[in-house]
Amino acid sequence: MGTFPEAEARLYNNVYICRKCEGKTRVPIGKVLAGAASCVRCKCKQLRPVRKKNKK
Ligand SMILES: [Zn+2]
C-alpha cells in the first residue's frame, strides 16, 4: 500500500506553506499568483508550494 497520484494531488494541490510560520493554507493557485493569498496564522503573504523536491 502506497500513495497514488490522485491522493497526492488531493493532498498537495492548492496547498501552500507559509515561509514564516510554516502554517498550511489551502488556496486556489490563481489567488496565490494574484498575491491575494495570505497565511491564516500570521497573515504574511510569503507562501510556497508544499512539495519542493528536486525530482529531475
Ligand atoms: Zn504564517
N, CA, C, O and the ligand as a Tripos MOL2 file, in Angstrom:
@<TRIPOS>MOLECULE
protein
  225   223    57     0     0
PROTEIN
NO_CHARGES

@<TRIPOS>ATOM
      1 N           0.8330   -1.1950    0.0000 N.3       1 MET1
      2 CA          0.0000    0.0000    0.0000 C.3       1 MET1
      3 C           0.8740    1.2540    0.0000 C.2       1 MET1
      4 O           1.7170    1.4470    0.8760 O.2       1 MET1
      5 N           0.6550    2.0750   -0.9790 N.am      2 GLY2
      6 CA          1.4210    3.3170   -1.0090 C.3       2 GLY2
      7 C           0.5020    4.4440   -1.4080 C.2       2 GLY2
      8 O          -0.7130    4.2710   -1.5030 O.2       2 GLY2
      9 N           1.0760    5.5670   -1.6340 N.am      3 THR3
     10 CA          0.2570    6.6800   -2.0870 C.3       3 THR3
     11 C           0.1050    6.6020   -3.5900 C.2       3 THR3
     12 O           1.0210    6.1710   -4.2900 O.2       3 THR3
     13 N          -1.0200    7.0070   -4.0780 N.am      4 PHE4
     14 CA         -1.2360    7.0220   -5.5130 C.3       4 PHE4
     15 C          -1.4600    8.4570   -5.9670 C.2       4 PHE4
     16 O          -1.8400    9.3190   -5.1750 O.2       4 PHE4
     17 N          -1.2220    8.7010   -7.2380 N.am      5 PRO5
     18 CA         -1.2280   10.0810   -7.7530 C.3       5 PRO5
     19 C          -2.4630   10.8870   -7.3850 C.2       5 PRO5
     20 O          -2.3540   12.0690   -7.0600 O.2       5 PRO5
     21 N          -3.6070   10.2780   -7.4310 N.am      6 GLU6
     22 CA         -4.8200   11.0430   -7.1350 C.3       6 GLU6
     23 C          -4.8560   11.5190   -5.6880 C.2       6 GLU6
     24 O          -5.2600   12.6450   -5.4000 O.2       6 GLU6
     25 N          -4.4340   10.6550   -4.8000 N.am      7 ALA7
     26 CA         -4.4070   11.0340   -3.3890 C.3       7 ALA7
     27 C          -3.3770   12.1290   -3.1600 C.2       7 ALA7
     28 O          -3.6150   13.0650   -2.3970 O.2       7 ALA7
     29 N          -2.2490   12.0100   -3.8130 N.am      8 GLU8
     30 CA         -1.2170   13.0300   -3.6530 C.3       8 GLU8
     31 C          -1.6980   14.3640   -4.1820 C.2       8 GLU8
     32 O          -1.4580   15.4130   -3.5840 O.2       8 GLU8
     33 N          -2.3780   14.3090   -5.3100 N.am      9 ALA9
     34 CA         -2.8850   15.5510   -5.8940 C.3       9 ALA9
     35 C          -3.8600   16.2140   -4.9460 C.2       9 ALA9
     36 O          -3.8750   17.4360   -4.7920 O.2       9 ALA9
     37 N          -4.6810   15.3810   -4.3090 N.am     10 ARG10
     38 CA         -5.6630   15.9390   -3.3880 C.3      10 ARG10
     39 C          -4.9600   16.5580   -2.1720 C.2      10 ARG10
     40 O          -5.4060   17.5690   -1.6280 O.2      10 ARG10
     41 N          -3.8790   15.9440   -1.7700 N.am     11 LEU11
     42 CA         -3.1830   16.4370   -0.5920 C.3      11 LEU11
     43 C          -2.3660   17.6840   -0.8760 C.2      11 LEU11
     44 O          -2.2210   18.5550   -0.0180 O.2      11 LEU11
     45 N          -1.8340   17.7620   -2.0900 N.am     12 TYR12
     46 CA         -0.8640   18.8240   -2.3370 C.3      12 TYR12
     47 C          -1.3490   19.9160   -3.2690 C.2      12 TYR12
     48 O          -0.7740   21.0040   -3.2930 O.2      12 TYR12
     49 N          -2.3930   19.6480   -4.0330 N.am     13 ASN13
     50 CA         -2.8850   20.7010   -4.9130 C.3      13 ASN13
     51 C          -3.4900   21.8330   -4.1020 C.2      13 ASN13
     52 O          -4.2500   21.6120   -3.1600 O.2      13 ASN13
     53 N          -3.1410   23.0280   -4.4820 N.am     14 ASN14
     54 CA         -3.7100   24.2210   -3.8430 C.3      14 ASN14
     55 C          -3.3400   24.3590   -2.3710 C.2      14 ASN14
     56 O          -3.9720   25.1210   -1.6400 O.2      14 ASN14
     57 N          -2.3420   23.6410   -1.9430 N.am     15 VAL15
     58 CA         -1.9150   23.7840   -0.5540 C.3      15 VAL15
     59 C          -0.5480   24.4660   -0.5190 C.2      15 VAL15
     60 O           0.3760   24.0680   -1.2290 O.2      15 VAL15
     61 N          -0.4380   25.4740    0.2990 N.am     16 TYR16
     62 CA          0.8000   26.2300    0.3760 C.3      16 TYR16
     63 C           1.2640   26.3560    1.8150 C.2      16 TYR16
     64 O           0.4710   26.3240    2.7570 O.2      16 TYR16
     65 N           2.5700   26.4990    1.9530 N.am     17 ILE17
     66 CA          3.1600   26.6150    3.2860 C.3      17 ILE17
     67 C           3.6570   28.0370    3.4790 C.2      17 ILE17
     68 O           4.2910   28.6200    2.5990 O.2      17 ILE17
     69 N           3.3600   28.5750    4.6360 N.am     18 CYS18
     70 CA          3.8480   29.9030    4.9650 C.3      18 CYS18
     71 C           5.3500   29.8440    5.1940 C.2      18 CYS18
     72 O           5.8490   28.9420    5.8670 O.2      18 CYS18
     73 N           6.0610   30.8030    4.6360 N.am     19 ARG19
     74 CA          7.5180   30.8080    4.7960 C.3      19 ARG19
     75 C           7.9210   31.2440    6.1920 C.2      19 ARG19
     76 O           9.0270   30.9400    6.6400 O.2      19 ARG19
     77 N           7.0630   31.9330    6.8660 N.am     20 LYS20
     78 CA          7.4230   32.4470    8.1940 C.3      20 LYS20
     79 C           7.0770   31.4630    9.2970 C.2      20 LYS20
     80 O           7.9340   31.0760   10.0910 O.2      20 LYS20
     81 N           5.7950   31.0560    9.3400 N.am     21 CYS21
     82 CA          5.3740   30.2030   10.4540 C.3      21 CYS21
     83 C           5.1390   28.7700   10.0080 C.2      21 CYS21
     84 O           4.8180   27.9060   10.8250 O.2      21 CYS21
     85 N           5.3000   28.5140    8.7060 N.am     22 GLU22
     86 CA          5.1510   27.1740    8.1670 C.3      22 GLU22
     87 C           3.7530   26.6110    8.3470 C.2      22 GLU22
     88 O           3.5680   25.3950    8.3770 O.2      22 GLU22
     89 N           2.7760   27.4870    8.4670 N.am     23 GLY23
     90 CA          1.3990   27.0340    8.5580 C.3      23 GLY23
     91 C           0.8760   26.6650    7.1860 C.2      23 GLY23
     92 O           1.2050   27.3100    6.1910 O.2      23 GLY23
     93 N           0.0680   25.6320    7.1360 N.am     24 LYS24
     94 CA         -0.5010   25.2240    5.8590 C.3      24 LYS24
     95 C          -1.7380   26.0360    5.5400 C.2      24 LYS24
     96 O          -2.5720   26.2990    6.4070 O.2      24 LYS24
     97 N          -1.8430   26.4290    4.2810 N.am     25 THR25
     98 CA         -3.0240   27.1570    3.8430 C.3      25 THR25
     99 C          -3.5120   26.5500    2.5450 C.2      25 THR25
    100 O          -2.7090   26.2500    1.6610 O.2      25 THR25
    101 N          -4.7950   26.3660    2.4180 N.am     26 ARG26
    102 CA         -5.3480   25.8390    1.1640 C.3      26 ARG26
    103 C          -5.9980   26.9840    0.3990 C.2      26 ARG26
    104 O          -7.0330   27.5140    0.8010 O.2      26 ARG26
    105 N          -5.3840   27.3410   -0.6790 N.am     27 VAL27
    106 CA         -5.9120   28.4210   -1.5120 C.3      27 VAL27
    107 C          -5.7580   28.0430   -2.9790 C.2      27 VAL27
    108 O          -4.8320   27.3160   -3.3370 O.2      27 VAL27
    109 N          -6.6480   28.5240   -3.8210 N.am     28 PRO28
    110 CA         -6.5220   28.2700   -5.2460 C.3      28 PRO28
    111 C          -5.2830   28.9410   -5.8180 C.2      28 PRO28
    112 O          -4.8650   30.0010   -5.3520 O.2      28 PRO28
    113 N          -4.7070   28.3200   -6.8220 N.am     29 ILE29
    114 CA         -3.4620   28.8160   -7.4070 C.3      29 ILE29
    115 C          -3.6240   30.2290   -7.9340 C.2      29 ILE29
    116 O          -2.6930   31.0300   -7.8490 O.2      29 ILE29
    117 N          -4.7770   30.5450   -8.4720 N.am     30 GLY30
    118 CA         -4.9980   31.8730   -9.0260 C.3      30 GLY30
    119 C          -4.8490   32.9500   -7.9770 C.2      30 GLY30
    120 O          -4.3380   34.0360   -8.2490 O.2      30 GLY30
    121 N          -5.2980   32.6400   -6.7810 N.am     31 LYS31
    122 CA         -5.2220   33.6040   -5.6950 C.3      31 LYS31
    123 C          -3.7730   33.8340   -5.2710 C.2      31 LYS31
    124 O          -3.3670   34.9470   -4.9370 O.2      31 LYS31
    125 N          -3.0200   32.7570   -5.2970 N.am     32 VAL32
    126 CA         -1.6090   32.8750   -4.9290 C.3      32 VAL32
    127 C          -0.8720   33.7330   -5.9500 C.2      32 VAL32
    128 O          -0.0890   34.6120   -5.5910 O.2      32 VAL32
    129 N          -1.1320   33.4660   -7.2220 N.am     33 LEU33
    130 CA         -0.4540   34.2030   -8.2830 C.3      33 LEU33
    131 C          -0.8640   35.6680   -8.2740 C.2      33 LEU33
    132 O          -0.0780   36.5390   -8.6490 O.2      33 LEU33
    133 N          -2.0720   35.9380   -7.8560 N.am     34 ALA34
    134 CA         -2.5450   37.3160   -7.8210 C.3      34 ALA34
    135 C          -2.0330   38.0380   -6.5810 C.2      34 ALA34
    136 O          -2.2130   39.2480   -6.4410 O.2      34 ALA34
    137 N          -1.4000   37.2980   -5.6890 N.am     35 GLY35
    138 CA         -0.8560   37.9120   -4.4810 C.3      35 GLY35
    139 C          -1.9180   38.1710   -3.4400 C.2      35 GLY35
    140 O          -1.7090   38.9450   -2.5060 O.2      35 GLY35
    141 N          -3.0680   37.5180   -3.6010 N.am     36 ALA36
    142 CA         -4.1800   37.7590   -2.6900 C.3      36 ALA36
    143 C          -4.2380   36.7310   -1.5660 C.2      36 ALA36
    144 O          -5.0530   36.8420   -0.6510 O.2      36 ALA36
    145 N          -3.3840   35.7530   -1.6440 N.am     37 ALA37
    146 CA         -3.4050   34.7130   -0.6220 C.3      37 ALA37
    147 C          -2.4810   35.0830    0.5280 C.2      37 ALA37
    148 O          -1.3860   35.6070    0.3240 O.2      37 ALA37
    149 N          -2.9370   34.8040    1.7220 N.am     38 SER38
    150 CA         -2.0770   35.0780    2.8680 C.3      38 SER38
    151 C          -2.2250   33.9720    3.8950 C.2      38 SER38
    152 O          -3.2260   33.2560    3.9200 O.2      38 SER38
    153 N          -1.2310   33.8460    4.7280 N.am     39 CYS39
    154 CA         -1.2410   32.8290    5.7680 C.3      39 CYS39
    155 C          -2.3570   33.1070    6.7620 C.2      39 CYS39
    156 O          -2.5740   34.2550    7.1480 O.2      39 CYS39
    157 N          -3.0630   32.0700    7.1760 N.am     40 VAL40
    158 CA         -4.1730   32.2670    8.1020 C.3      40 VAL40
    159 C          -3.6740   32.5620    9.5120 C.2      40 VAL40
    160 O          -4.4020   33.1280   10.3280 O.2      40 VAL40
    161 N          -2.4610   32.1860    9.7890 N.am     41 ARG41
    162 CA         -1.9500   32.3430   11.1480 C.3      41 ARG41
    163 C          -1.2410   33.6800   11.3560 C.2      41 ARG41
    164 O          -1.5220   34.4020   12.3130 O.2      41 ARG41
    165 N          -0.3100   34.0030   10.4400 N.am     42 CYS42
    166 CA          0.4740   35.2270   10.6600 C.3      42 CYS42
    167 C           0.1690   36.2950    9.6210 C.2      42 CYS42
    168 O           0.7270   37.3910    9.6690 O.2      42 CYS42
    169 N          -0.7150   35.9770    8.6820 N.am     43 LYS43
    170 CA         -1.1620   36.9430    7.6730 C.3      43 LYS43
    171 C          -0.0890   37.3600    6.6760 C.2      43 LYS43
    172 O          -0.3150   38.2490    5.8550 O.2      43 LYS43
    173 N           1.0340   36.7480    6.7410 N.am     44 CYS44
    174 CA          2.0560   37.1230    5.7740 C.3      44 CYS44
    175 C           1.7260   36.4960    4.4210 C.2      44 CYS44
    176 O           1.0150   35.4940    4.3430 O.2      44 CYS44
    177 N           2.2480   37.0950    3.3710 N.am     45 LYS45
    178 CA          1.8850   36.6440    2.0290 C.3      45 LYS45
    179 C           2.9880   35.8580    1.3540 C.2      45 LYS45
    180 O           2.9620   35.6310    0.1450 O.2      45 LYS45
    181 N           3.9480   35.4500    2.1450 N.am     46 GLN46
    182 CA          5.0310   34.6810    1.5530 C.3      46 GLN46
    183 C           4.7140   33.2000    1.6730 C.2      46 GLN46
    184 O           4.9750   32.5640    2.6950 O.2      46 GLN46
    185 N           4.1470   32.6760    0.6050 N.am     47 LEU47
    186 CA          3.7720   31.2660    0.6080 C.3      47 LEU47
    187 C           4.5890   30.5100   -0.4090 C.2      47 LEU47
    188 O           5.0320   31.0620   -1.4160 O.2      47 LEU47
    189 N           4.7790   29.2500   -0.1310 N.am     48 ARG48
    190 CA          5.4660   28.3980   -1.0970 C.3      48 ARG48
    191 C           4.6620   27.1220   -1.2580 C.2      48 ARG48
    192 O           3.9230   26.7300   -0.3550 O.2      48 ARG48
    193 N           4.8050   26.4740   -2.4050 N.am     49 PRO49
    194 CA          4.1170   25.1960   -2.5980 C.3      49 PRO49
    195 C           4.6000   24.1610   -1.5940 C.2      49 PRO49
    196 O           5.6980   24.2720   -1.0480 O.2      49 PRO49
    197 N           3.7700   23.1580   -1.3590 N.am     50 VAL50
    198 CA          4.1000   22.1670   -0.3450 C.3      50 VAL50
    199 C           5.3410   21.3650   -0.7180 C.2      50 VAL50
    200 O           6.2960   21.2550    0.0510 O.2      50 VAL50
    201 N           5.2940   20.8250   -1.8900 N.am     51 ARG51
    202 CA          6.3930   19.9400   -2.2790 C.3      51 ARG51
    203 C           7.4930   20.7160   -2.9670 C.2      51 ARG51
    204 O           7.2710   21.3400   -4.0040 O.2      51 ARG51
    205 N           8.6380   20.6760   -2.4060 N.am     52 LYS52
    206 CA          9.7550   21.3350   -3.0780 C.3      52 LYS52
    207 C          10.8840   20.3440   -3.2730 C.2      52 LYS52
    208 O          12.0350   20.6090   -2.9250 O.2      52 LYS52
    209 N          10.5390   19.2120   -3.8280 N.am     53 LYS53
    210 CA         11.5630   18.2090   -4.0850 C.3      53 LYS53
    211 C          12.1490   18.4240   -5.4780 C.2      53 LYS53
    212 O          11.4310   18.7060   -6.4380 O.2      53 LYS53
    213 N          13.4210   18.2890   -5.5580 N.am     54 ASN54
    214 CA         14.0670   18.3600   -6.8630 C.3      54 ASN54
    215 C          14.0730   16.9560   -7.4640 C.2      54 ASN54
    216 O          14.9800   16.1530   -7.2430 O.2      54 ASN54
    217 N          13.0440   16.7090   -8.2120 N.am     55 LYS55
    218 CA         12.8650   15.3400   -8.7120 C.3      55 LYS55
    219 C          13.5490   15.0980  -10.0450 C.2      55 LYS55
    220 O          13.6510   13.9580  -10.4990 O.2      55 LYS55
    221 N          14.0160   16.1680  -10.6700 N.am     56 LYS56
    222 CA         14.5770   15.9720  -12.0010 C.3      56 LYS56
    223 C          15.9990   15.4250  -11.9580 C.2      56 LYS56
    224 O          16.6080   15.2060  -13.0060 O.2      56 LYS56
    225 ZN          2.3250   32.2720    8.5300 Zn       57 ZN57
@<TRIPOS>BOND
     1     1     2 1
     2     2     3 1
     3     3     4 2
     4     3     5 am
     5     5     6 1
     6     6     7 1
     7     7     8 2
     8     7     9 am
     9     9    10 1
    10    10    11 1
    11    11    12 2
    12    11    13 am
    13    13    14 1
    14    14    15 1
    15    15    16 2
    16    15    17 am
    17    17    18 1
    18    18    19 1
    19    19    20 2
    20    19    21 am
    21    21    22 1
    22    22    23 1
    23    23    24 2
    24    23    25 am
    25    25    26 1
    26    26    27 1
    27    27    28 2
    28    27    29 am
    29    29    30 1
    30    30    31 1
    31    31    32 2
    32    31    33 am
    33    33    34 1
    34    34    35 1
    35    35    36 2
    36    35    37 am
    37    37    38 1
    38    38    39 1
    39    39    40 2
    40    39    41 am
    41    41    42 1
    42    42    43 1
    43    43    44 2
    44    43    45 am
    45    45    46 1
    46    46    47 1
    47    47    48 2
    48    47    49 am
    49    49    50 1
    50    50    51 1
    51    51    52 2
    52    51    53 am
    53    53    54 1
    54    54    55 1
    55    55    56 2
    56    55    57 am
    57    57    58 1
    58    58    59 1
    59    59    60 2
    60    59    61 am
    61    61    62 1
    62    62    63 1
    63    63    64 2
    64    63    65 am
    65    65    66 1
    66    66    67 1
    67    67    68 2
    68    67    69 am
    69    69    70 1
    70    70    71 1
    71    71    72 2
    72    71    73 am
    73    73    74 1
    74    74    75 1
    75    75    76 2
    76    75    77 am
    77    77    78 1
    78    78    79 1
    79    79    80 2
    80    79    81 am
    81    81    82 1
    82    82    83 1
    83    83    84 2
    84    83    85 am
    85    85    86 1
    86    86    87 1
    87    87    88 2
    88    87    89 am
    89    89    90 1
    90    90    91 1
    91    91    92 2
    92    91    93 am
    93    93    94 1
    94    94    95 1
    95    95    96 2
    96    95    97 am
    97    97    98 1
    98    98    99 1
    99    99   100 2
   100    99   101 am
   101   101   102 1
   102   102   103 1
   103   103   104 2
   104   103   105 am
   105   105   106 1
   106   106   107 1
   107   107   108 2
   108   107   109 am
   109   109   110 1
   110   110   111 1
   111   111   112 2
   112   111   113 am
   113   113   114 1
   114   114   115 1
   115   115   116 2
   116   115   117 am
   117   117   118 1
   118   118   119 1
   119   119   120 2
   120   119   121 am
   121   121   122 1
   122   122   123 1
   123   123   124 2
   124   123   125 am
   125   125   126 1
   126   126   127 1
   127   127   128 2
   128   127   129 am
   129   129   130 1
   130   130   131 1
   131   131   132 2
   132   131   133 am
   133   133   134 1
   134   134   135 1
   135   135   136 2
   136   135   137 am
   137   137   138 1
   138   138   139 1
   139   139   140 2
   140   139   141 am
   141   141   142 1
   142   142   143 1
   143   143   144 2
   144   143   145 am
   145   145   146 1
   146   146   147 1
   147   147   148 2
   148   147   149 am
   149   149   150 1
   150   150   151 1
   151   151   152 2
   152   151   153 am
   153   153   154 1
   154   154   155 1
   155   155   156 2
   156   155   157 am
   157   157   158 1
   158   158   159 1
   159   159   160 2
   160   159   161 am
   161   161   162 1
   162   162   163 1
   163   163   164 2
   164   163   165 am
   165   165   166 1
   166   166   167 1
   167   167   168 2
   168   167   169 am
   169   169   170 1
   170   170   171 1
   171   171   172 2
   172   171   173 am
   173   173   174 1
   174   174   175 1
   175   175   176 2
   176   175   177 am
   177   177   178 1
   178   178   179 1
   179   179   180 2
   180   179   181 am
   181   181   182 1
   182   182   183 1
   183   183   184 2
   184   183   185 am
   185   185   186 1
   186   186   187 1
   187   187   188 2
   188   187   189 am
   189   189   190 1
   190   190   191 1
   191   191   192 2
   192   191   193 am
   193   193   194 1
   194   194   195 1
   195   195   196 2
   196   195   197 am
   197   197   198 1
   198   198   199 1
   199   199   200 2
   200   199   201 am
   201   201   202 1
   202   202   203 1
   203   203   204 2
   204   203   205 am
   205   205   206 1
   206   206   207 1
   207   207   208 2
   208   207   209 am
   209   209   210 1
   210   210   211 1
   211   211   212 2
   212   211   213 am
   213   213   214 1
   214   214   215 1
   215   215   216 2
   216   215   217 am
   217   217   218 1
   218   218   219 1
   219   219   220 2
   220   219   221 am
   221   221   222 1
   222   222   223 1
   223   223   224 2
@<TRIPOS>SUBSTRUCTURE
     1 MET1         2 RESIDUE 1 A MET
     2 GLY2         6 RESIDUE 1 A GLY
     3 THR3        10 RESIDUE 1 A THR
     4 PHE4        14 RESIDUE 1 A PHE
     5 PRO5        18 RESIDUE 1 A PRO
     6 GLU6        22 RESIDUE 1 A GLU
     7 ALA7        26 RESIDUE 1 A ALA
     8 GLU8        30 RESIDUE 1 A GLU
     9 ALA9        34 RESIDUE 1 A ALA
    10 ARG10       38 RESIDUE 1 A ARG
    11 LEU11       42 RESIDUE 1 A LEU
    12 TYR12       46 RESIDUE 1 A TYR
    13 ASN13       50 RESIDUE 1 A ASN
    14 ASN14       54 RESIDUE 1 A ASN
    15 VAL15       58 RESIDUE 1 A VAL
    16 TYR16       62 RESIDUE 1 A TYR
    17 ILE17       66 RESIDUE 1 A ILE
    18 CYS18       70 RESIDUE 1 A CYS
    19 ARG19       74 RESIDUE 1 A ARG
    20 LYS20       78 RESIDUE 1 A LYS
    21 CYS21       82 RESIDUE 1 A CYS
    22 GLU22       86 RESIDUE 1 A GLU
    23 GLY23       90 RESIDUE 1 A GLY
    24 LYS24       94 RESIDUE 1 A LYS
    25 THR25       98 RESIDUE 1 A THR
    26 ARG26      102 RESIDUE 1 A ARG
    27 VAL27      106 RESIDUE 1 A VAL
    28 PRO28      110 RESIDUE 1 A PRO
    29 ILE29      114 RESIDUE 1 A ILE
    30 GLY30      118 RESIDUE 1 A GLY
    31 LYS31      122 RESIDUE 1 A LYS
    32 VAL32      126 RESIDUE 1 A VAL
    33 LEU33      130 RESIDUE 1 A LEU
    34 ALA34      134 RESIDUE 1 A ALA
    35 GLY35      138 RESIDUE 1 A GLY
    36 ALA36      142 RESIDUE 1 A ALA
    37 ALA37      146 RESIDUE 1 A ALA
    38 SER38      150 RESIDUE 1 A SER
    39 CYS39      154 RESIDUE 1 A CYS
    40 VAL40      158 RESIDUE 1 A VAL
    41 ARG41      162 RESIDUE 1 A ARG
    42 CYS42      166 RESIDUE 1 A CYS
    43 LYS43      170 RESIDUE 1 A LYS
    44 CYS44      174 RESIDUE 1 A CYS
    45 LYS45      178 RESIDUE 1 A LYS
    46 GLN46      182 RESIDUE 1 A GLN
    47 LEU47      186 RESIDUE 1 A LEU
    48 ARG48      190 RESIDUE 1 A ARG
    49 PRO49      194 RESIDUE 1 A PRO
    50 VAL50      198 RESIDUE 1 A VAL
    51 ARG51      202 RESIDUE 1 A ARG
    52 LYS52      206 RESIDUE 1 A LYS
    53 LYS53      210 RESIDUE 1 A LYS
    54 ASN54      214 RESIDUE 1 A ASN
    55 LYS55      218 RESIDUE 1 A LYS
    56 LYS56      222 RESIDUE 1 A LYS
    57 ZN57       225 GROUP 0 **** ****
